[in-house]
């Protein structure tokens, strides 16, 4: 998971979506705003975690049928010797923690 998540968070494209959303906000967005979002603030990182883990849980079986092995579910199960149900329980905890971080 330590190798998977940094790459998975980038490929989830959530950070890119947040950044491009700023462009649509018009003239009120400054260089400092972009500097802030590029610093990977907790709210953006937590949002990306929620999106990635929820997506991986929902589409895990579908992706396996397509031959895509690298998902958070597969990585966690292999690394921790966990069953799929245990993995979902852990990911739901991590999603809950990410929501708490957003709401700080």
N, CA, C and O atoms as a GROMACS GRO file, in nm:
protein
  416
    1UNK      N    1   0.082  -0.120   0.000
    1UNK     CA    2   0.000   0.000   0.000
    1UNK      C    3   0.086   0.126   0.000
    1UNK      O    4   0.048   0.228  -0.057
    2UNK      N    5   0.203   0.118   0.064
    2UNK     CA    6   0.289   0.236   0.071
    2UNK      C    7   0.337   0.277  -0.069
    2UNK      O    8   0.358   0.395  -0.095
    3UNK      N    9   0.354   0.180  -0.158
    3UNK     CA   10   0.396   0.211  -0.294
    3UNK      C   11   0.275   0.246  -0.381
    3UNK      O   12   0.284   0.332  -0.469
    4UNK      N   13   0.163   0.182  -0.355
    4UNK     CA   14   0.044   0.198  -0.438
    4UNK      C   15  -0.022   0.334  -0.420
    4UNK      O   16  -0.051   0.403  -0.518
    5UNK      N   17  -0.047   0.374  -0.297
    5UNK     CA   18  -0.129   0.492  -0.272
    5UNK      C   19  -0.074   0.622  -0.331
    5UNK      O   20  -0.153   0.697  -0.389
    6UNK      N   21   0.055   0.653  -0.319
    6UNK     CA   22   0.101   0.779  -0.380
    6UNK      C   23   0.072   0.787  -0.530
    6UNK      O   24   0.034   0.892  -0.581
    7UNK      N   25   0.090   0.676  -0.600
    7UNK     CA   26   0.063   0.672  -0.743
    7UNK      C   27  -0.088   0.675  -0.767
    7UNK      O   28  -0.137   0.745  -0.856
    8UNK      N   29  -0.162   0.598  -0.688
    8UNK     CA   30  -0.307   0.590  -0.705
    8UNK      C   31  -0.374   0.724  -0.682
    8UNK      O   32  -0.472   0.757  -0.748
    9UNK      N   33  -0.323   0.802  -0.587
    9UNK     CA   34  -0.384   0.932  -0.561
    9UNK      C   35  -0.363   1.028  -0.678
    9UNK      O   36  -0.450   1.110  -0.708
   10UNK      N   37  -0.250   1.017  -0.743
   10UNK     CA   38  -0.225   1.101  -0.861
   10UNK      C   39  -0.314   1.056  -0.976
   10UNK      O   40  -0.376   1.140  -1.043
   11UNK      N   41  -0.322   0.926  -0.999
   11UNK     CA   42  -0.401   0.876  -1.112
   11UNK      C   43  -0.551   0.887  -1.088
   11UNK      O   44  -0.629   0.870  -1.182
   12UNK      N   45  -0.593   0.914  -0.966
   12UNK     CA   46  -0.736   0.936  -0.943
   12UNK      C   47  -0.781   1.067  -1.006
   12UNK      O   48  -0.900   1.088  -1.030
   13UNK      N   49  -0.686   1.155  -1.033
   13UNK     CA   50  -0.708   1.284  -1.100
   13UNK      C   51  -0.788   1.382  -1.016
   13UNK      O   52  -0.830   1.486  -1.067
   14UNK      N   53  -0.810   1.352  -0.889
   14UNK     CA   54  -0.887   1.443  -0.806
   14UNK      C   55  -0.814   1.576  -0.787
   14UNK      O   56  -0.875   1.682  -0.794
   15UNK      N   57  -0.685   1.570  -0.765
   15UNK     CA   58  -0.607   1.694  -0.748
   15UNK      C   59  -0.613   1.781  -0.874
   15UNK      O   60  -0.621   1.903  -0.866
   16UNK      N   61  -0.608   1.714  -0.989
   16UNK     CA   62  -0.617   1.788  -1.115
   16UNK      C   63  -0.755   1.852  -1.128
   16UNK      O   64  -0.766   1.966  -1.173
   17UNK      N   65  -0.859   1.781  -1.089
   17UNK     CA   66  -0.994   1.835  -1.094
   17UNK      C   67  -1.007   1.957  -1.003
   17UNK      O   68  -1.066   2.058  -1.041
   18UNK      N   69  -0.952   1.948  -0.883
   18UNK     CA   70  -0.958   2.061  -0.791
   18UNK      C   71  -0.883   2.181  -0.848
   18UNK      O   72  -0.928   2.295  -0.835
   19UNK      N   73  -0.770   2.155  -0.910
   19UNK     CA   74  -0.689   2.263  -0.967
   19UNK      C   75  -0.760   2.327  -1.085
   19UNK      O   76  -0.767   2.450  -1.094
   20UNK      N   77  -0.813   2.247  -1.176
   20UNK     CA   78  -0.881   2.303  -1.292
   20UNK      C   79  -1.011   2.374  -1.252
   20UNK      O   80  -1.055   2.466  -1.322
   21UNK      N   81  -1.071   2.334  -1.142
   21UNK     CA   82  -1.190   2.403  -1.093
   21UNK      C   83  -1.159   2.547  -1.057
   21UNK      O   84  -1.243   2.635  -1.070
   22UNK      N   85  -1.036   2.570  -1.010
   22UNK     CA   86  -0.997   2.707  -0.976
   22UNK      C   87  -0.998   2.798  -1.098
   22UNK      O   88  -1.031   2.916  -1.088
   23UNK      N   89  -0.961   2.743  -1.212
   23UNK     CA   90  -0.954   2.823  -1.334
   23UNK      C   91  -1.092   2.877  -1.369
   23UNK      O   92  -1.106   2.990  -1.416
   24UNK      N   93  -1.194   2.797  -1.345
   24UNK     CA   94  -1.330   2.840  -1.376
   24UNK      C   95  -1.384   2.944  -1.280
   24UNK      O   96  -1.493   2.997  -1.302
   25UNK      N   97  -1.311   2.974  -1.174
   25UNK     CA   98  -1.359   3.070  -1.074
   25UNK      C   99  -1.330   3.215  -1.114
   25UNK      O  100  -1.376   3.308  -1.047
   26UNK      N  101  -1.255   3.233  -1.220
   26UNK     CA  102  -1.234   3.369  -1.271
   26UNK      C  103  -1.118   3.443  -1.207
   26UNK      O  104  -1.020   3.382  -1.164
   27UNK      N  105  -1.131   3.574  -1.201
   27UNK     CA  106  -1.022   3.662  -1.160
   27UNK      C  107  -0.988   3.657  -1.011
   27UNK      O  108  -0.882   3.706  -0.972
   28UNK      N  109  -1.072   3.599  -0.929
   28UNK     CA  110  -1.046   3.595  -0.785
   28UNK      C  111  -0.937   3.497  -0.746
   28UNK      O  112  -0.894   3.494  -0.631
   29UNK      N  113  -0.893   3.416  -0.840
   29UNK     CA  114  -0.790   3.318  -0.812
   29UNK      C  115  -0.653   3.379  -0.839
   29UNK      O  116  -0.627   3.431  -0.947
   30UNK      N  117  -0.567   3.371  -0.738
   30UNK     CA  118  -0.434   3.432  -0.748
   30UNK      C  119  -0.325   3.326  -0.756
   30UNK      O  120  -0.352   3.206  -0.745
   31UNK      N  121  -0.204   3.370  -0.776
   31UNK     CA  122  -0.088   3.280  -0.774
   31UNK      C  123  -0.079   3.210  -0.640
   31UNK      O  124  -0.043   3.093  -0.633
   32UNK      N  125  -0.112   3.281  -0.532
   32UNK     CA  126  -0.107   3.222  -0.398
   32UNK      C  127  -0.208   3.107  -0.385
   32UNK      O  128  -0.182   3.008  -0.316
   33UNK      N  129  -0.321   3.122  -0.452
   33UNK     CA  130  -0.422   3.015  -0.451
   33UNK      C  131  -0.365   2.889  -0.515
   33UNK      O  132  -0.380   2.779  -0.463
   34UNK      N  133  -0.300   2.907  -0.629
   34UNK     CA  134  -0.239   2.792  -0.696
   34UNK      C  135  -0.124   2.735  -0.614
   34UNK      O  136  -0.107   2.613  -0.607
   35UNK      N  137  -0.044   2.821  -0.554
   35UNK     CA  138   0.064   2.774  -0.467
   35UNK      C  139   0.007   2.689  -0.354
   35UNK      O  140   0.064   2.586  -0.318
   36UNK      N  141  -0.106   2.733  -0.298
   36UNK     CA  142  -0.170   2.658  -0.190
   36UNK      C  143  -0.215   2.521  -0.238
   36UNK      O  144  -0.188   2.420  -0.172
   37UNK      N  145  -0.283   2.515  -0.351
   37UNK     CA  146  -0.335   2.386  -0.396
   37UNK      C  147  -0.223   2.292  -0.439
   37UNK      O  148  -0.234   2.171  -0.424
   38UNK      N  149  -0.113   2.348  -0.493
   38UNK     CA  150   0.000   2.265  -0.532
   38UNK      C  151   0.078   2.213  -0.410
   38UNK      O  152   0.157   2.119  -0.422
   39UNK      N  153   0.055   2.273  -0.294
   39UNK     CA  154   0.122   2.226  -0.172
   39UNK      C  155   0.054   2.102  -0.114
   39UNK      O  156   0.096   2.052  -0.010
   40UNK      N  157  -0.049   2.054  -0.181
   40UNK     CA  158  -0.125   1.935  -0.141
   40UNK      C  159  -0.182   1.949   0.000
   40UNK      O  160  -0.145   1.874   0.091
   41UNK      N  161  -0.272   2.045   0.018
   41UNK     CA  162  -0.333   2.064   0.150
   41UNK      C  163  -0.417   1.943   0.191
   41UNK      O  164  -0.459   1.863   0.108
   42UNK      N  165  -0.439   1.932   0.320
   42UNK     CA  166  -0.508   1.816   0.376
   42UNK      C  167  -0.645   1.793   0.313
   42UNK      O  168  -0.685   1.679   0.290
   43UNK      N  169  -0.718   1.900   0.284
   43UNK     CA  170  -0.851   1.884   0.226
   43UNK      C  171  -0.847   1.820   0.087
   43UNK      O  172  -0.933   1.739   0.054
   44UNK      N  173  -0.748   1.856   0.008
   44UNK     CA  174  -0.735   1.798  -0.127
   44UNK      C  175  -0.687   1.654  -0.117
   44UNK      O  176  -0.740   1.566  -0.186
   45UNK      N  177  -0.588   1.628  -0.032
   45UNK     CA  178  -0.537   1.491  -0.015
   45UNK      C  179  -0.646   1.399   0.040
   45UNK      O  180  -0.662   1.287  -0.008
   46UNK      N  181  -0.720   1.446   0.139
   46UNK     CA  182  -0.826   1.364   0.198
   46UNK      C  183  -0.936   1.334   0.096
   46UNK      O  184  -0.990   1.224   0.092
   47UNK      N  185  -0.969   1.433   0.015
   47UNK     CA  186  -1.070   1.413  -0.090
   47UNK      C  187  -1.023   1.309  -0.190
   47UNK      O  188  -1.102   1.225  -0.235
   48UNK      N  189  -0.896   1.314  -0.226
   48UNK     CA  190  -0.841   1.217  -0.320
   48UNK      C  191  -0.842   1.076  -0.259
   48UNK      O  192  -0.870   0.979  -0.329
   49UNK      N  193  -0.812   1.065  -0.130
   49UNK     CA  194  -0.815   0.935  -0.062
   49UNK      C  195  -0.956   0.878  -0.066
   49UNK      O  196  -0.975   0.760  -0.096
   50UNK      N  197  -1.054   0.961  -0.035
   50UNK     CA  198  -1.194   0.915  -0.037
   50UNK      C  199  -1.231   0.865  -0.176
   50UNK      O  200  -1.286   0.756  -0.191
   51UNK      N  201  -1.201   0.945  -0.277
   51UNK     CA  202  -1.235   0.905  -0.415
   51UNK      C  203  -1.165   0.776  -0.457
   51UNK      O  204  -1.228   0.687  -0.514
   52UNK      N  205  -1.036   0.766  -0.428
   52UNK     CA  206  -0.960   0.649  -0.471
   52UNK      C  207  -1.009   0.522  -0.400
   52UNK      O  208  -1.035   0.421  -0.466
   53UNK      N  209  -1.022   0.526  -0.268
   53UNK     CA  210  -1.060   0.406  -0.195
   53UNK      C  211  -1.203   0.364  -0.226
   53UNK      O  212  -1.230   0.245  -0.242
   54UNK      N  213  -1.294   0.460  -0.237
   54UNK     CA  214  -1.432   0.426  -0.270
   54UNK      C  215  -1.439   0.366  -0.411
   54UNK      O  216  -1.510   0.267  -0.433
   55UNK      N  217  -1.368   0.425  -0.505
   55UNK     CA  218  -1.365   0.372  -0.641
   55UNK      C  219  -1.307   0.231  -0.643
   55UNK      O  220  -1.363   0.143  -0.708
   56UNK      N  221  -1.198   0.209  -0.574
   56UNK     CA  222  -1.136   0.077  -0.575
   56UNK      C  223  -1.226  -0.028  -0.510
   56UNK      O  224  -1.229  -0.142  -0.556
   57UNK      N  225  -1.297   0.010  -0.405
   57UNK     CA  226  -1.388  -0.088  -0.343
   57UNK      C  227  -1.504  -0.122  -0.436
   57UNK      O  228  -1.541  -0.239  -0.449
   58UNK      N  229  -1.561  -0.021  -0.501
   58UNK     CA  230  -1.677  -0.043  -0.586
   58UNK      C  231  -1.642  -0.122  -0.712
   58UNK      O  232  -1.716  -0.212  -0.753
   59UNK      N  233  -1.530  -0.089  -0.774
   59UNK     CA  234  -1.496  -0.150  -0.903
   59UNK      C  235  -1.395  -0.263  -0.895
   59UNK      O  236  -1.349  -0.311  -0.998
   60UNK      N  237  -1.360  -0.308  -0.776
   60UNK     CA  238  -1.258  -0.411  -0.759
   60UNK      C  239  -1.288  -0.536  -0.840
   60UNK      O  240  -1.203  -0.580  -0.918
   61UNK      N  241  -1.404  -0.595  -0.824
   61UNK     CA  242  -1.436  -0.721  -0.894
   61UNK      C  243  -1.444  -0.700  -1.044
   61UNK      O  244  -1.398  -0.786  -1.121
   62UNK      N  245  -1.499  -0.589  -1.088
   62UNK     CA  246  -1.507  -0.559  -1.230
   62UNK      C  247  -1.368  -0.549  -1.290
   62UNK      O  248  -1.341  -0.604  -1.396
   63UNK      N  249  -1.278  -0.477  -1.221
   63UNK     CA  250  -1.141  -0.461  -1.270
   63UNK      C  251  -1.067  -0.594  -1.273
   63UNK      O  252  -0.985  -0.617  -1.362
   64UNK      N  253  -1.093  -0.682  -1.178
   64UNK     CA  254  -1.027  -0.812  -1.176
   64UNK      C  255  -1.069  -0.895  -1.297
   64UNK      O  256  -0.987  -0.966  -1.355
   65UNK      N  257  -1.194  -0.886  -1.336
   65UNK     CA  258  -1.242  -0.959  -1.454
   65UNK      C  259  -1.174  -0.908  -1.580
   65UNK      O  260  -1.153  -0.984  -1.675
   66UNK      N  261  -1.138  -0.781  -1.582
   66UNK     CA  262  -1.070  -0.722  -1.697
   66UNK      C  263  -0.920  -0.749  -1.695
   66UNK      O  264  -0.849  -0.716  -1.790
   67UNK      N  265  -0.871  -0.810  -1.585
   67UNK     CA  266  -0.729  -0.842  -1.576
   67UNK      C  267  -0.645  -0.734  -1.514
   67UNK      O  268  -0.522  -0.740  -1.520
   68UNK      N  269  -0.708  -0.633  -1.455
   68UNK     CA  270  -0.635  -0.527  -1.387
   68UNK      C  271  -0.610  -0.571  -1.244
   68UNK      O  272  -0.705  -0.585  -1.166
   69UNK      N  273  -0.486  -0.593  -1.208
   69UNK     CA  274  -0.453  -0.647  -1.076
   69UNK      C  275  -0.430  -0.538  -0.973
   69UNK      O  276  -0.467  -0.554  -0.857
   70UNK      N  277  -0.370  -0.430  -1.013
   70UNK     CA  278  -0.328  -0.328  -0.916
   70UNK      C  279  -0.446  -0.242  -0.872
   70UNK      O  280  -0.481  -0.145  -0.939
   71UNK      N  281  -0.505  -0.278  -0.761
   71UNK     CA  282  -0.606  -0.193  -0.698
   71UNK      C  283  -0.571  -0.189  -0.550
   71UNK      O  284  -0.497  -0.273  -0.500
   72UNK      N  285  -0.625  -0.090  -0.482
   72UNK     CA  286  -0.599  -0.080  -0.338
   72UNK      C  287  -0.645  -0.205  -0.267
   72UNK      O  288  -0.580  -0.251  -0.173
   73UNK      N  289  -0.757  -0.261  -0.311
   73UNK     CA  290  -0.810  -0.382  -0.247
   73UNK      C  291  -0.711  -0.496  -0.261
   73UNK      O  292  -0.678  -0.562  -0.162
   74UNK      N  293  -0.663  -0.521  -0.380
   74UNK     CA  294  -0.567  -0.630  -0.403
   74UNK      C  295  -0.437  -0.607  -0.326
   74UNK      O  296  -0.384  -0.699  -0.264
   75UNK      N  297  -0.387  -0.486  -0.330
   75UNK     CA  298  -0.261  -0.455  -0.260
   75UNK      C  299  -0.275  -0.477  -0.110
   75UNK      O  300  -0.188  -0.536  -0.047
   76UNK      N  301  -0.385  -0.429  -0.053
   76UNK     CA  302  -0.405  -0.444   0.092
   76UNK      C  303  -0.422  -0.590   0.130
   76UNK      O  304  -0.363  -0.637   0.227
   77UNK      N  305  -0.503  -0.664   0.053
   77UNK     CA  306  -0.526  -0.805   0.083
   77UNK      C  307  -0.394  -0.883   0.080
   77UNK      O  308  -0.367  -0.966   0.167
   78UNK      N  309  -0.314  -0.857  -0.021
   78UNK     CA  310  -0.187  -0.928  -0.035
   78UNK      C  311  -0.089  -0.889   0.076
   78UNK      O  312  -0.025  -0.976   0.135
   79UNK      N  313  -0.076  -0.760   0.104
   79UNK     CA  314   0.019  -0.712   0.204
   79UNK      C  315  -0.017  -0.757   0.344
   79UNK      O  316   0.072  -0.790   0.423
   80UNK      N  317  -0.146  -0.760   0.377
   80UNK     CA  318  -0.188  -0.788   0.514
   80UNK      C  319  -0.251  -0.927   0.531
   80UNK      O  320  -0.292  -0.962   0.642
   81UNK      N  321  -0.257  -1.004   0.425
   81UNK     CA  322  -0.320  -1.136   0.433
   81UNK      C  323  -0.466  -1.126   0.475
   81UNK      O  324  -0.516  -1.212   0.547
   82UNK      N  325  -0.533  -1.023   0.429
   82UNK     CA  326  -0.671  -0.996   0.470
   82UNK      C  327  -0.770  -1.047   0.367
   82UNK      O  328  -0.739  -1.060   0.249
   83UNK      N  329  -0.890  -1.074   0.414
   83UNK     CA  330  -1.000  -1.108   0.326
   83UNK      C  331  -1.058  -0.979   0.268
   83UNK      O  332  -1.032  -0.870   0.319
   84UNK      N  333  -1.137  -0.993   0.163
   84UNK     CA  334  -1.195  -0.875   0.100
   84UNK      C  335  -1.284  -0.797   0.197
   84UNK      O  336  -1.281  -0.674   0.199
   85UNK      N  337  -1.362  -0.866   0.277
   85UNK     CA  338  -1.451  -0.801   0.373
   85UNK      C  339  -1.370  -0.721   0.477
   85UNK      O  340  -1.408  -0.610   0.513
   86UNK      N  341  -1.260  -0.779   0.524
   86UNK     CA  342  -1.173  -0.708   0.620
   86UNK      C  343  -1.111  -0.585   0.556
   86UNK      O  344  -1.096  -0.480   0.620
   87UNK      N  345  -1.075  -0.598   0.429
   87UNK     CA  346  -1.016  -0.487   0.355
   87UNK      C  347  -1.116  -0.373   0.341
   87UNK      O  348  -1.082  -0.256   0.361
   88UNK      N  349  -1.239  -0.407   0.308
   88UNK     CA  350  -1.343  -0.304   0.296
   88UNK      C  351  -1.367  -0.235   0.430
   88UNK      O  352  -1.387  -0.114   0.435
   89UNK      N  353  -1.364  -0.312   0.537
   89UNK     CA  354  -1.383  -0.253   0.670
   89UNK      C  355  -1.272  -0.152   0.700
   89UNK      O  356  -1.300  -0.042   0.748
   90UNK      N  357  -1.147  -0.188   0.671
   90UNK     CA  358  -1.034  -0.098   0.692
   90UNK      C  359  -1.045   0.026   0.604
   90UNK      O  360  -1.021   0.138   0.650
   91UNK      N  361  -1.080   0.007   0.478
   91UNK     CA  362  -1.092   0.120   0.387
   91UNK      C  363  -1.205   0.214   0.428
   91UNK      O  364  -1.192   0.336   0.417
   92UNK      N  365  -1.315   0.158   0.475
   92UNK     CA  366  -1.424   0.243   0.524
   92UNK      C  367  -1.379   0.325   0.644
   92UNK      O  368  -1.422   0.439   0.660
   93UNK      N  369  -1.292   0.267   0.727
   93UNK     CA  370  -1.236   0.342   0.840
   93UNK      C  371  -1.148   0.456   0.788
   93UNK      O  372  -1.158   0.569   0.836
   94UNK      N  373  -1.064   0.426   0.689
   94UNK     CA  374  -0.978   0.529   0.632
   94UNK      C  375  -1.059   0.639   0.564
   94UNK      O  376  -1.023   0.757   0.572
   95UNK      N  377  -1.166   0.602   0.498
   95UNK     CA  378  -1.255   0.701   0.436
   95UNK      C  379  -1.318   0.789   0.544
   95UNK      O  380  -1.326   0.911   0.529
   96UNK      N  381  -1.363   0.727   0.653
   96UNK     CA  382  -1.418   0.803   0.764
   96UNK      C  383  -1.317   0.900   0.823
   96UNK      O  384  -1.350   1.014   0.856
   97UNK      N  385  -1.192   0.852   0.838
   97UNK     CA  386  -1.086   0.939   0.889
   97UNK      C  387  -1.059   1.056   0.794
   97UNK      O  388  -1.035   1.168   0.838
   98UNK      N  389  -1.064   1.028   0.664
   98UNK     CA  390  -1.042   1.135   0.565
   98UNK      C  391  -1.154   1.238   0.573
   98UNK      O  392  -1.129   1.358   0.560
   99UNK      N  393  -1.277   1.194   0.594
   99UNK     CA  394  -1.388   1.289   0.611
   99UNK      C  395  -1.368   1.374   0.733
   99UNK      O  396  -1.396   1.494   0.731
  100UNK      N  397  -1.318   1.314   0.840
  100UNK     CA  398  -1.289   1.391   0.963
  100UNK      C  399  -1.184   1.497   0.935
  100UNK      O  400  -1.196   1.610   0.981
  101UNK      N  401  -1.081   1.461   0.858
  101UNK     CA  402  -0.978   1.558   0.823
  101UNK      C  403  -1.036   1.673   0.742
  101UNK      O  404  -0.998   1.788   0.763
  102UNK      N  405  -1.127   1.644   0.650
  102UNK     CA  406  -1.189   1.748   0.569
  102UNK      C  407  -1.269   1.843   0.658
  102UNK      O  408  -1.270   1.964   0.637
  103UNK      N  409  -1.336   1.787   0.756
  103UNK     CA  410  -1.427   1.867   0.839
  103UNK      C  411  -1.356   1.938   0.955
  103UNK      O  412  -1.422   2.002   1.036
  104UNK      N  413  -1.224   1.927   0.963
  104UNK     CA  414  -1.151   1.998   1.070
  104UNK      C  415  -1.162   2.148   1.054
  104UNK      O  416  -1.106   2.222   1.135
   0.00000   0.00000   0.00000
